[in-house]
């Protein structure tokens, strides 16, 4: 593992699709920005907007392995967190299978652990606490998988400018061009730390993207932001209600409401019952 990167694959969801970094004709984002640092490597991006960990395992992993990658980047999990059927056990199985297969194929794998997104995308208190708890479960799964397979990891909570407005796109859900560049640079650094030769560099200078105006912000809020908050809020409400119950009574709910979290994972990735 390590050495010359002849093949680079990127797997995941809308972040690795490039959403938030608009260019004429579509999205750019972290994948092409990272690939530019490996100018002689074959590049494949299997990412799909809305992908969950199971989607990556079923629909992206086979294509990624067929590309014979020497390096692989994976960003997935937030779409699992934002659903009422969130299941950390199934999430662990899917992520473990994906990372394990890539490592077994000889790829250096780098993934991410997630930040407190409620500090970026402003949510009502109960929903923010529900989201933070879910992200904590996701990160526990990611930590266990990373340890087991010796993968690299970018901690988004410690990423340069993680909580600066300029790092985020108008939707506050995806990185802006600057955010994508910072994320790509962090991936390149982790690959280098794992022994990969990184012949180029990710430029921090924003160029080539479409300028985002106040009109874009207003349009997103009306047509995307409010509908999204309504849909995801309904998914998180049962878990938020459980959090409110515990804060008011100081004890656990007698019966877990629909969508509540199962017991957390231990450091070894097993259920802590």
Phi and psi in degrees as a GROMACS rama.xvg file:
@    title "Ramachandran Plot"
@    xaxis  label "Phi"
@    yaxis  label "Psi"
@TYPE xy
86.011  -165.794  UNK-2
78.1795  -150.217  UNK-3
-67.9741  131.962  UNK-4
-95.0543  106.474  UNK-5
-93.3029  -22.102  UNK-6
-140.453  129.124  UNK-7
-122.256  127.577  UNK-8
-122.202  147.272  UNK-9
-125.376  126.73  UNK-10
-122.327  153.015  UNK-11
145.702  -147.785  UNK-12
-113.858  -151.24  UNK-13
-64.7727  -25.0432  UNK-14
-63.5163  -46.4907  UNK-15
-80.9178  -13.787  UNK-16
-64.9451  -30.6716  UNK-17
110.105  6.843  UNK-18
-56.2386  132.729  UNK-19
107.939  -15.7513  UNK-20
-122.111  76.3769  UNK-21
-75.3985  137.818  UNK-22
-131.376  161.8  UNK-23
-53.8159  122.569  UNK-24
94.6326  -2.00739  UNK-25
153.858  -141.246  UNK-26
-115.236  153.231  UNK-27
-114.151  -93.9158  UNK-28
84.7326  -165.855  UNK-29
-61.7604  -35.3214  UNK-30
-61.5938  -61.588  UNK-31
-61.1187  -34.6681  UNK-32
-64.3736  -40.3499  UNK-33
-70.3266  -42.038  UNK-34
-60.1724  -30.0136  UNK-35
-63.0497  -22.6  UNK-36
-80.0747  -8.1072  UNK-37
-126.29  67.9655  UNK-38
-63.0795  -21.1715  UNK-39
-100.535  2.95393  UNK-40
-92.1242  146.408  UNK-41
-67.2949  140.335  UNK-42
-127.054  131.859  UNK-43
-136.601  130.628  UNK-44
-118.557  112.725  UNK-45
-95.8706  2.40633  UNK-46
-62.3929  149.872  UNK-47
-137.468  134.724  UNK-48
-59.1269  133.583  UNK-49
86.468  0.810318  UNK-50
-63.2315  141.725  UNK-51
-110.306  174.331  UNK-52
-58.945  -39.4012  UNK-53
-64.4899  -34.2944  UNK-54
-63.2895  -44.3454  UNK-55
-60.9563  -43.5557  UNK-56
-64.4332  -44.8913  UNK-57
-80.3108  -38.3705  UNK-58
-113.618  -18.631  UNK-59
-111.294  -32.5656  UNK-60
-60.1593  -44.3117  UNK-61
-59.4989  -44.4179  UNK-62
-64.5792  -39.6108  UNK-63
-64.1036  -43.7965  UNK-64
-66.5985  -35.6594  UNK-65
-64.2622  -22.6804  UNK-66
-80.2857  -3.48377  UNK-67
51.9302  61.2031  UNK-68
-75.9217  145.872  UNK-69
-94.405  -21.4293  UNK-70
-142.038  142.148  UNK-71
-140.626  137.869  UNK-72
-118.14  134.826  UNK-73
-131.367  125.826  UNK-74
-131.369  108.622  UNK-75
-160.137  156.7  UNK-76
135.438  -33.3161  UNK-77
-67.9331  -31.3612  UNK-78
-69.6166  -25.4633  UNK-79
-72.3545  -43.2581  UNK-80
-59.5693  -35.8241  UNK-81
-90.3658  22.6669  UNK-82
-121.825  149.707  UNK-83
-69.768  -19.4486  UNK-84
-94.9435  22.5038  UNK-85
-51.5612  127.61  UNK-86
-137.877  100.434  UNK-87
-63.6488  -25.0504  UNK-88
-69.4673  -48.161  UNK-89
-64.7519  -37.4405  UNK-90
-61.3793  -43.3382  UNK-91
-61.25  -44.3434  UNK-92
-61.0577  -42.5557  UNK-93
-68.4426  -47.6606  UNK-94
-66.3688  -38.9866  UNK-95
-61.9803  -40.912  UNK-96
-66.5573  -42.5509  UNK-97
-66.4343  -53.9393  UNK-98
-65.1608  -41.7901  UNK-99
-60.877  -41.6805  UNK-100
-67.6934  -40.0675  UNK-101
-66.0182  -43.2053  UNK-102
-65.0059  -42.1346  UNK-103
-62.7129  -28.1829  UNK-104
-80.9286  -1.88277  UNK-105
98.2219  9.69633  UNK-106
-88.6397  144.064  UNK-107
-82.1325  121.949  UNK-108
-109.239  135.692  UNK-109
-129.5  131.592  UNK-110
-126.815  -166.67  UNK-111
-129.77  153.717  UNK-112
-112.291  148.252  UNK-113
-96.4296  157.73  UNK-114
-91.1088  -179.385  UNK-115
-82.0689  91.2819  UNK-116
-68.6427  -18.8355  UNK-117
-65.5221  -18.6487  UNK-118
-79.6165  -16.8064  UNK-119
-99.8594  -52.4016  UNK-120
-99.2501  105.142  UNK-121
-66.8271  124.112  UNK-122
-126.145  156.255  UNK-123
-57.0312  150.956  UNK-124
-47.3766  -53.7137  UNK-125
-60.9518  -40.522  UNK-126
-67.1564  -37.3934  UNK-127
-64.0053  -42.3693  UNK-128
-67.0511  -36.9905  UNK-129
-64.1376  -43.5877  UNK-130
-64.9255  -41.7479  UNK-131
-61.9127  -40.5077  UNK-132
-64.4702  -42.6982  UNK-133
-63.463  -44.4532  UNK-134
-61.991  -36.3088  UNK-135
-60.3117  -40.9443  UNK-136
-64.753  -43.1842  UNK-137
-59.8731  -45.868  UNK-138
-64.9779  -33.9046  UNK-139
-63.0049  -40.4795  UNK-140
-64.1933  -48.1036  UNK-141
-60.4055  -42.6148  UNK-142
-59.7609  -42.8343  UNK-143
-65.1917  -42.4569  UNK-144
-67.4704  -42.4359  UNK-145
-61.0359  -44.1533  UNK-146
-63.9187  -44.7668  UNK-147
-61.6563  -40.2651  UNK-148
-104.778  1.99802  UNK-149
65.2066  32.3426  UNK-150
-79.9347  162.119  UNK-151
-87.7572  161.812  UNK-152
-149.529  134.873  UNK-153
-101.045  120.516  UNK-154
-86.6217  106.817  UNK-155
-64.8637  -24.277  UNK-156
-64.5263  -26.2458  UNK-157
-107.981  4.61922  UNK-158
-63.812  141.537  UNK-159
-52.8861  126.498  UNK-160
70.4709  22.4645  UNK-161
-53.9822  -35.058  UNK-162
-113.344  19.3753  UNK-163
-88.7222  137.163  UNK-164
-55.0598  -35.9612  UNK-165
-67.06  -15.5869  UNK-166
-77.4094  -15.5826  UNK-167
-115.646  148.424  UNK-168
-73.9552  179.493  UNK-169
-60.9482  -27.0473  UNK-170
-82.7083  -9.59797  UNK-171
60.7041  12.4146  UNK-172
-108.397  -27.1514  UNK-173
-121.243  154.494  UNK-174
-65.1125  149.436  UNK-175
-76.179  -177.45  UNK-176
-56.4209  -45.4727  UNK-177
-60.5179  -43.1376  UNK-178
-62.2121  -42.1531  UNK-179
-62.3986  -39.7971  UNK-180
-65.2743  -41.3113  UNK-181
-64.5277  -39.7659  UNK-182
-67.8826  -42.5266  UNK-183
-62.0981  -40.6249  UNK-184
-64.0871  -38.1501  UNK-185
-66.7591  -39.7839  UNK-186
-62.4633  -44.556  UNK-187
-59.5412  -40.2915  UNK-188
-64.5196  -42.1251  UNK-189
-66.68  -38.9996  UNK-190
-63.5618  -40.6516  UNK-191
-63.781  -41.3802  UNK-192
-62.0003  -29.2641  UNK-193
-84.828  2.31198  UNK-194
102.194  2.09761  UNK-195
-76.0912  141.324  UNK-196
-79.5186  123.631  UNK-197
-114.636  92.6031  UNK-198
-70.8343  -24.2589  UNK-199
-113.182  -167.809  UNK-200
-138.783  152.826  UNK-201
-88.6423  118.487  UNK-202
-71.4528  134.678  UNK-203
-82.6784  -5.18792  UNK-204
-84.3471  122.841  UNK-205
-74.4471  125.123  UNK-206
-158.935  145.471  UNK-207
89.3346  -9.74947  UNK-208
-89.0872  170.985  UNK-209
-86.0765  130.743  UNK-210
-66.9958  130.041  UNK-211
-92.4343  127.29  UNK-212
-108.888  168.248  UNK-213
-56.9798  -29.5008  UNK-214
-64.2744  -37.3615  UNK-215
-61.0984  -41.8605  UNK-216
-61.9921  -48.0167  UNK-217
-64.0369  -42.805  UNK-218
-63.3033  -41.7027  UNK-219
-64.0582  -42.0746  UNK-220
-59.1208  -44.5859  UNK-221
-73.9691  -47.265  UNK-222
-95.0259  -20.8198  UNK-223
-121.205  -48.3389  UNK-224
-62.6815  -53.1469  UNK-225
-64.4139  -46.4373  UNK-226
-59.9614  -38.8803  UNK-227
-63.704  -46.4232  UNK-228
-60.4609  -37.2955  UNK-229
-64.8693  -46.9686  UNK-230
-65.5011  -50.9172  UNK-231
-72.8299  -31.1993  UNK-232
-60.9333  -41.097  UNK-233
-63.85  -35.0169  UNK-234
-67.7159  -35.915  UNK-235
-90.4696  -13.0826  UNK-236
-56.912  -46.1824  UNK-237
-56.8889  -42.1788  UNK-238
-69.219  -38.1594  UNK-239
-63.0898  -38.0348  UNK-240
-63.1539  -38.9342  UNK-241
-64.5332  -38.8344  UNK-242
-65.1279  -43.153  UNK-243
-61.7202  -41.9719  UNK-244
-59.2552  -46.3027  UNK-245
-64.7163  -38.0863  UNK-246
-69.4327  -32.2181  UNK-247
-79.8763  -35.9777  UNK-248
-104.988  -18.5682  UNK-249
74.3893  15.8307  UNK-250
-145.662  167.62  UNK-251
-72.7094  151.245  UNK-252
-64.8601  146.328  UNK-253
-63.742  -43.8686  UNK-254
-125.167  132.311  UNK-255
-67.5859  129.918  UNK-256
-71.0367  163.491  UNK-257
-56.1239  134.453  UNK-258
89.1106  -3.99794  UNK-259
-68.587  157.661  UNK-260
-76.9101  140.479  UNK-261
-71.938  174.721  UNK-262
-55.7418  147.737  UNK-263
-69.887  160.605  UNK-264
-80.8294  144.974  UNK-265
-82.3205  177.919  UNK-266
-62.1744  -24.6682  UNK-267
-87.031  -0.979418  UNK-268
86.5638  8.56699  UNK-269
-98.4812  156.711  UNK-270
-66.911  134.127  UNK-271
-94.8695  90.9256  UNK-272
